[in-house]
Amino acid sequence: MDFLLKNGTVYTDSKLVKRDLAISGGKVSFFAPADLSSYTVIDCDNLFIFPGFVDVHTHLREPGFSYKETVKSGTNAAAASGYSAVFTMPNLNPVPDSLENLKIQQDIIDKDAVIAVYPFAAISKGEKGAELADLEDLAGKVKGFSDDGKGVQNSDMMVKAMEIAKKHDLIISAHCEDESLLNGGYIHDGKYAKEHGHKGIPSSSEYVQVERDLVLAEKIGVKYHVCHVSAKESVEAIRKAKARGVDVTCETGPHYLVLDDSMLKEDGGFKMNPPIRAKEDRLALIEGIIDGTVDMIATDHAPHSAEEKSKGLLSLNGIVGLETAFPVLYTELVKKGIITLEKLIDIMSVKPANRFGLNVDIKEGGTANLAVFDLNTEYIVNPEEFISKGKSTPFKNYKVYGKCLANFYNGKAVYNKLKN
């Protein structure tokens, strides 16, 4: 089906421009067709058209944990939230640490995904940190390696993984966590933990390993990416490394930019790893977004069952994030004047796409991977309305703006609530 989206405000060439946009044969055109007989014409006045978002850190839970999420439910949730592509983490069963295991995951993706899904292969076999996965074999099938969920404790193993990644021009996407510094903690080692009798995780458990890896990445020259940055010291270490010319990028999540540990509740929706940290960490992350140290937003979408999230701050780590990321950040950062709308699109779409080898630009003749948003209508976040199987979020009952009305992937409407 062909579409003509009239009078929308389109993000193109890094600017927001009011113009018509046609979708035909999976491609974009800014020239309205003379013959509209095959087109569905939709008035997008007061609506915004963005390049599809790219989330470089999601958990779709298949194979192995389909009671939490499936590729089908997760990608449908992503599609309804404006995403064209997601990158999935390897803490699965079986772990994608060999071509045989990766194929099990890829077959599900090929059958059920409604948008692009790019799996990370594991760095170590079984993500156990004892033996390298079959990285040479896997290199031609993935865009990067990660042991997300665990930090690589052995620096020699990280060196070997980095060397193979560099050889194949792939990315190491690192969950940085020095397990020797955890001290049995499970939320941030801050005021809330002390006042409520919880064991705290120090920020050093993150930034010590970030600092280690930055030294290794600089020496080896690999493309290095830091997952879910939460601590101010990590931001500063990455800032300094970039100034030295290290090929490093990093992501943070919406919850680290909007929440701090003064806002914690005894609720599983506030339990994730790394934890929500202190106000000064949140402000350092925002400054990192503003000055470019923090390159992109990733959700770390990590669904669990209701039972698994029912134990308050002792629940399993992980919250859902695909369906709240844009509205929460648009409401809390853009509408409050902290960053521009153009900046938000840059860090949710353009920057992650560029770093991980995708192209999402809306341009004449380009592939139509784009989403249509209403930014004017306020609504309440209701997890029971999520398409994701996971419902655990710290943003329950938040008043937000920014609702996805349609998503076109390769020109096909994979989600469409527009009225023509």
C-alpha positions as CSV (number, residue, x, y, z in Angstrom):
1,M,0.0,0.0,0.0
2,D,1.2,3.5,-0.8
3,F,0.7,6.5,1.5
4,L,0.8,10.3,1.2
5,L,1.4,12.0,4.5
6,K,0.4,15.6,4.1
7,N,1.4,18.7,6.1
8,G,3.5,16.8,8.6
9,T,6.6,18.3,10.3
10,V,9.4,16.0,9.1
11,Y,12.9,15.5,10.6
12,T,15.2,15.5,7.6
13,D,18.8,16.8,7.2
14,S,19.0,17.3,11.0
15,K,16.1,19.8,10.8
16,L,12.3,19.8,11.3
17,V,10.6,20.9,8.2
18,K,6.9,21.1,7.4
19,R,6.3,19.2,4.1
20,D,4.4,16.4,2.4
21,L,5.9,12.9,2.3
22,A,4.9,10.1,0.0
23,I,5.7,6.4,0.6
24,S,5.7,4.1,-2.4
25,G,7.5,0.9,-3.1
26,G,9.1,1.1,0.3
27,K,10.8,4.4,-0.6
28,V,10.4,8.1,0.5
29,S,9.5,10.9,-1.9
30,F,8.9,14.6,-1.1
31,F,7.1,15.1,-4.4
32,A,3.4,14.4,-4.3
33,P,2.4,11.9,-7.0
34,A,0.1,13.2,-9.8
35,D,-2.1,10.1,-9.6
36,L,-3.3,9.5,-6.1
37,S,-5.6,6.6,-7.0
38,S,-3.3,4.0,-5.3
39,Y,-2.5,6.2,-2.3
40,T,-4.0,6.4,1.2
41,V,-3.9,10.1,1.9
42,I,-3.5,11.2,5.5
43,D,-3.5,14.7,6.9
44,C,-0.6,14.9,9.3
45,D,-1.0,18.6,10.2
46,N,0.1,19.1,13.9
47,L,1.9,15.7,13.7
48,F,5.6,14.9,13.5
49,I,7.4,12.4,11.3
50,F,10.7,11.1,12.7
51,P,13.2,8.5,11.4
52,G,12.6,5.2,13.1
53,F,14.3,4.9,16.5
54,V,17.1,2.5,17.1
55,D,17.5,0.7,20.4
56,V,21.0,-0.9,20.7
57,H,20.1,-2.6,24.0
58,T,17.0,-4.8,24.4
59,H,16.0,-8.1,25.8
60,L,13.5,-10.0,23.7
61,R,13.9,-13.2,25.9
62,E,13.7,-15.7,23.1
63,P,14.8,-18.4,23.0
64,G,14.6,-19.7,26.5
65,F,12.4,-17.2,28.4
66,S,9.3,-16.7,26.2
67,Y,7.1,-16.4,29.3
68,K,8.7,-13.0,29.9
69,E,8.7,-11.8,26.3
70,T,8.8,-13.1,22.7
71,V,10.3,-11.7,19.6
72,K,6.8,-11.2,18.3
73,S,5.5,-9.3,21.4
74,G,8.7,-7.3,21.9
75,T,9.0,-6.1,18.3
76,N,5.3,-5.3,18.2
77,A,5.8,-3.2,21.3
78,A,8.8,-1.6,19.6
79,A,6.9,-0.9,16.4
80,A,4.1,0.8,18.4
81,S,6.7,3.0,20.0
82,G,8.4,4.3,16.9
83,Y,11.4,1.9,16.6
84,S,12.7,0.6,13.3
85,A,15.5,-1.5,14.8
86,V,16.5,-3.2,18.0
87,F,19.7,-4.9,19.1
88,T,19.1,-7.9,21.3
89,M,21.3,-9.1,24.2
90,P,22.6,-12.6,24.5
91,N,21.5,-13.7,28.0
92,L,19.3,-16.3,26.5
93,N,18.9,-20.1,26.5
94,P,20.8,-21.3,24.6
95,V,23.3,-18.4,24.7
96,P,24.3,-17.3,21.2
97,D,27.9,-18.3,21.7
98,S,28.1,-20.5,18.6
99,L,26.7,-20.5,15.1
100,E,24.4,-23.3,16.0
101,N,22.9,-21.4,19.0
102,L,22.7,-18.1,17.1
103,K,20.7,-19.8,14.4
104,I,18.1,-20.9,16.9
105,Q,17.6,-17.2,17.8
106,Q,17.8,-16.0,14.2
107,D,15.2,-18.4,13.0
108,I,12.7,-17.0,15.5
109,I,13.6,-13.5,14.4
110,D,13.2,-14.3,10.8
111,K,9.7,-15.8,11.5
112,D,8.3,-13.3,14.0
113,A,10.0,-9.9,14.0
114,V,8.0,-7.0,12.5
115,I,11.0,-4.6,12.5
116,A,14.8,-5.2,12.2
117,V,16.4,-7.2,15.0
118,Y,20.1,-7.5,15.3
119,P,21.4,-10.1,17.8
120,F,24.6,-9.6,19.8
121,A,26.7,-12.7,20.1
122,A,28.1,-13.5,23.5
123,I,31.8,-12.8,24.4
124,S,32.2,-15.9,26.5
125,K,30.7,-19.3,26.3
126,G,27.4,-19.4,28.2
127,E,28.3,-15.9,29.4
128,K,30.2,-17.6,32.2
129,G,33.4,-15.6,31.7
130,A,35.6,-18.7,31.6
131,E,36.2,-19.4,27.9
132,L,35.8,-17.3,24.8
133,A,32.7,-17.9,22.6
134,D,33.2,-18.9,19.0
135,L,33.9,-15.3,18.0
136,E,35.7,-16.0,14.7
137,D,32.8,-18.1,13.5
138,L,30.1,-15.6,14.7
139,A,31.8,-12.5,13.4
140,G,30.2,-12.6,10.0
141,K,26.7,-13.0,11.4
142,V,26.5,-10.2,14.0
143,K,27.3,-6.5,14.5
144,G,29.0,-6.9,17.8
145,F,29.8,-9.0,20.9
146,S,28.5,-8.5,24.4
147,D,28.2,-10.5,27.7
148,D,25.4,-8.1,28.8
149,G,24.1,-9.0,32.3
150,K,27.7,-9.7,33.4
151,G,30.9,-7.8,33.3
152,V,33.9,-9.6,31.7
153,Q,36.0,-10.0,34.8
154,N,39.1,-11.4,33.1
155,S,41.0,-8.6,31.4
156,D,43.0,-11.0,29.2
157,M,39.6,-12.4,27.9
158,M,38.5,-8.9,27.1
159,V,41.7,-8.2,25.3
160,K,41.2,-11.3,23.1
161,A,37.6,-10.4,22.4
162,M,38.6,-6.8,21.5
163,E,41.3,-8.1,19.1
164,I,38.9,-10.3,17.3
165,A,36.3,-7.6,17.1
166,K,38.8,-5.1,15.7
167,K,39.9,-7.7,13.1
168,H,36.3,-7.9,11.9
169,D,35.4,-4.2,12.4
170,L,32.8,-5.1,15.0
171,I,31.8,-3.5,18.2
172,I,32.4,-4.6,21.8
173,S,29.3,-3.6,23.7
174,A,30.3,-3.9,27.4
175,H,28.3,-4.3,30.5
176,C,30.8,-2.9,33.0
177,E,30.6,-4.4,36.4
178,D,33.5,-5.4,38.7
179,E,31.9,-8.1,40.8
180,S,34.6,-7.9,43.4
181,L,33.2,-4.5,44.4
182,L,29.5,-5.3,44.6
183,N,29.6,-6.2,48.3
184,G,26.2,-8.0,48.1
185,G,24.5,-4.8,47.1
186,Y,21.3,-4.6,45.0
187,I,20.4,-0.8,44.9
188,H,22.6,2.2,44.7
189,D,24.8,2.8,47.8
190,G,23.3,6.1,48.7
191,K,21.0,7.8,51.1
192,Y,17.9,5.7,50.4
193,A,19.8,2.4,50.9
194,K,21.2,3.6,54.3
195,E,17.8,5.0,55.5
196,H,15.8,1.9,54.5
197,G,18.3,-0.9,55.4
198,H,19.2,-2.0,51.9
199,K,22.6,-3.2,50.8
200,G,24.2,-0.7,48.4
201,I,26.1,-1.1,45.1
202,P,28.9,1.4,44.9
203,S,29.4,3.4,41.7
204,S,33.0,2.1,41.6
205,S,31.7,-1.3,40.6
206,E,30.8,0.3,37.3
207,Y,33.4,2.9,36.6
208,V,36.4,0.9,37.6
209,Q,35.7,-1.6,34.8
210,V,34.9,1.3,32.4
211,E,38.3,2.7,33.1
212,R,40.0,-0.7,32.6
213,D,38.3,-1.2,29.3
214,L,39.0,2.3,28.0
215,V,42.7,1.6,28.5
216,L,42.4,-1.7,26.7
217,A,40.3,-0.2,23.9
218,E,42.8,2.6,23.4
219,K,45.7,0.2,23.2
220,I,43.9,-2.2,20.7
221,G,42.0,0.4,18.7
222,V,38.7,-1.5,18.8
223,K,35.2,0.1,18.5
224,Y,34.1,0.1,22.1
225,H,30.6,0.9,23.4
226,V,29.6,1.2,27.1
227,C,26.2,-0.1,28.0
228,H,23.7,1.6,30.4
229,V,26.1,4.2,31.9
230,S,24.7,5.3,35.3
231,A,27.6,6.9,37.3
232,K,29.1,10.4,37.0
233,E,32.6,8.9,37.2
234,S,31.9,6.8,34.1
235,V,30.7,9.8,32.2
236,E,33.9,11.7,33.1
237,A,36.2,8.7,32.2
238,I,34.4,8.4,28.8
239,R,34.7,12.2,28.2
240,K,38.5,12.1,28.8
241,A,38.9,9.0,26.6
242,K,37.1,10.7,23.8
243,A,39.4,13.7,24.1
244,R,42.3,11.3,23.8
245,G,40.9,9.9,20.6
246,V,39.6,6.5,21.9
247,D,36.9,5.0,19.6
248,V,34.3,4.9,22.3
249,T,30.6,5.6,22.5
250,C,28.1,5.0,25.3
251,E,24.4,4.8,26.0
252,T,22.3,5.6,29.0
253,G,18.6,4.9,29.7
254,P,15.6,7.1,30.3
255,H,15.4,6.1,34.0
256,Y,18.9,7.3,34.7
257,L,18.2,10.7,33.2
258,V,14.8,11.2,34.9
259,L,15.1,9.4,38.3
260,D,17.5,9.4,41.2
261,D,17.6,7.4,44.4
262,S,15.6,10.0,46.3
263,M,12.7,8.9,44.2
264,L,13.0,5.2,44.9
265,K,10.0,3.1,46.0
266,E,9.7,-0.4,47.5
267,D,8.5,-1.5,44.1
268,G,10.0,-3.9,41.5
269,G,9.6,-1.2,38.9
270,F,12.6,0.6,40.5
271,K,14.9,-2.5,40.4
272,M,17.4,-2.7,37.6
273,N,21.2,-3.1,37.1
274,P,23.0,-0.8,37.2
275,P,20.7,0.9,39.8
276,I,19.2,4.3,39.7
277,R,21.9,6.4,41.3
278,A,22.2,9.8,43.1
279,K,21.0,13.2,41.9
280,E,24.6,14.2,41.0
281,D,24.9,11.2,38.8
282,R,21.6,12.0,37.0
283,L,22.8,15.6,36.4
284,A,26.2,14.4,35.1
285,L,24.4,12.1,32.6
286,I,22.2,15.0,31.4
287,E,25.4,17.1,31.0
288,G,26.9,14.2,29.1
289,I,23.9,14.2,26.7
290,I,24.2,18.0,26.2
291,D,27.9,18.0,25.5
292,G,27.9,14.7,23.4
293,T,29.8,12.5,25.9
294,V,26.7,10.3,26.2
295,D,26.0,9.4,22.6
296,M,22.6,7.7,22.6
297,I,19.6,6.5,24.5
298,A,19.0,2.8,24.9
299,T,16.1,1.3,26.9
300,D,17.6,-1.8,28.3
301,H,14.1,-3.2,27.9
302,A,14.2,-6.2,30.2
303,P,10.7,-7.8,30.8
304,H,10.0,-10.2,33.6
305,S,6.9,-11.9,34.8
306,A,4.7,-10.2,37.4
307,E,5.8,-12.8,40.0
308,E,9.4,-12.1,39.4
309,K,8.9,-8.4,39.8
310,S,6.7,-8.7,42.9
311,K,9.4,-8.7,45.5
312,G,10.0,-5.0,45.7
313,L,13.7,-4.0,45.6
314,L,14.6,-7.6,45.9
315,S,13.0,-8.4,42.6
316,L,14.9,-9.6,39.6
317,N,16.8,-6.8,37.8
318,G,15.1,-5.2,34.8
319,I,12.2,-3.0,33.7
320,V,10.4,-2.5,30.4
321,G,11.3,0.6,28.4
322,L,10.4,0.5,24.8
323,E,6.9,2.0,25.3
324,T,7.9,4.8,27.6
325,A,11.3,5.9,26.3
326,F,10.3,8.7,23.9
327,P,7.3,10.1,25.8
328,V,9.2,10.2,29.1
329,L,12.2,11.9,27.6
330,Y,10.2,14.3,25.5
331,T,8.1,15.3,28.5
332,E,10.9,15.5,31.0
333,L,13.8,16.8,28.9
334,V,12.4,18.5,25.8
335,K,9.2,20.2,27.1
336,K,11.2,21.4,30.1
337,G,13.8,23.0,27.8
338,I,16.8,20.8,28.8
339,I,17.4,19.6,25.3
340,T,15.8,20.3,21.9
341,L,13.5,17.9,20.1
342,E,16.1,17.7,17.3
343,K,18.7,16.5,19.9
344,L,16.3,13.8,21.2
345,I,15.8,12.5,17.7
346,D,19.5,12.5,17.2
347,I,20.3,10.4,20.2
348,M,17.3,8.0,19.8
349,S,17.7,7.5,16.1
350,V,20.6,9.0,14.2
351,K,23.5,8.5,16.5
352,P,22.7,4.8,17.4
353,A,22.1,4.0,13.7
354,N,25.4,5.6,12.6
355,R,27.4,3.9,15.3
356,F,26.0,0.4,14.6
357,G,26.1,0.7,10.8
358,L,22.5,1.5,9.9
359,N,21.0,4.3,7.9
360,V,17.7,5.8,9.1
361,D,17.7,9.2,7.4
362,I,14.5,10.4,5.9
363,K,15.6,11.5,2.4
364,E,14.4,11.5,-1.2
365,G,14.6,7.9,-2.5
366,G,15.6,6.5,0.9
367,T,14.0,3.5,2.6
368,A,10.8,4.5,4.4
369,N,11.7,3.6,8.0
370,L,9.8,6.3,9.9
371,A,7.3,7.0,12.6
372,V,4.5,9.5,13.0
373,F,4.0,11.1,16.5
374,D,1.4,13.3,18.2
375,L,3.3,15.5,20.6
376,N,0.3,17.6,21.8
377,T,-1.9,15.1,23.6
378,E,-1.2,14.4,27.3
379,Y,-1.9,10.9,28.6
380,I,-1.2,8.7,31.5
381,V,1.3,5.8,31.3
382,N,-0.7,2.6,32.0
383,P,1.4,-0.6,32.0
384,E,-1.7,-2.7,31.5
385,E,-2.0,-1.2,28.0
386,F,1.6,-2.2,27.0
387,I,2.0,-4.5,24.1
388,S,5.1,-6.0,25.8
389,K,4.4,-8.9,28.1
390,G,6.4,-7.1,30.7
391,K,4.5,-4.5,32.8
392,S,7.1,-3.4,35.3
393,T,8.1,0.3,35.0
394,P,9.0,3.2,37.3
395,F,7.0,5.4,35.1
396,K,3.5,4.0,35.9
397,N,0.9,6.8,36.2
398,Y,3.3,9.4,34.8
399,K,1.7,12.2,32.8
400,V,3.4,12.3,29.4
401,Y,3.2,13.7,25.9
402,G,4.4,12.0,22.7
403,K,2.3,9.2,21.4
404,C,3.3,7.1,18.3
405,L,0.4,7.0,15.9
406,A,2.1,5.0,13.0
407,N,5.3,3.2,12.2
408,F,6.4,2.4,8.7
409,Y,9.2,-0.2,8.3
410,N,10.6,-0.7,4.8
411,G,7.5,1.3,3.7
412,K,5.0,-1.2,5.3
413,A,2.7,0.1,8.1
414,V,3.7,-2.2,10.9
415,Y,1.7,0.0,13.3
416,N,-1.0,2.4,12.3
417,K,-3.6,4.4,14.3
418,L,-3.7,7.3,11.8
419,K,-7.1,8.4,10.5
420,N,-7.5,9.2,6.8
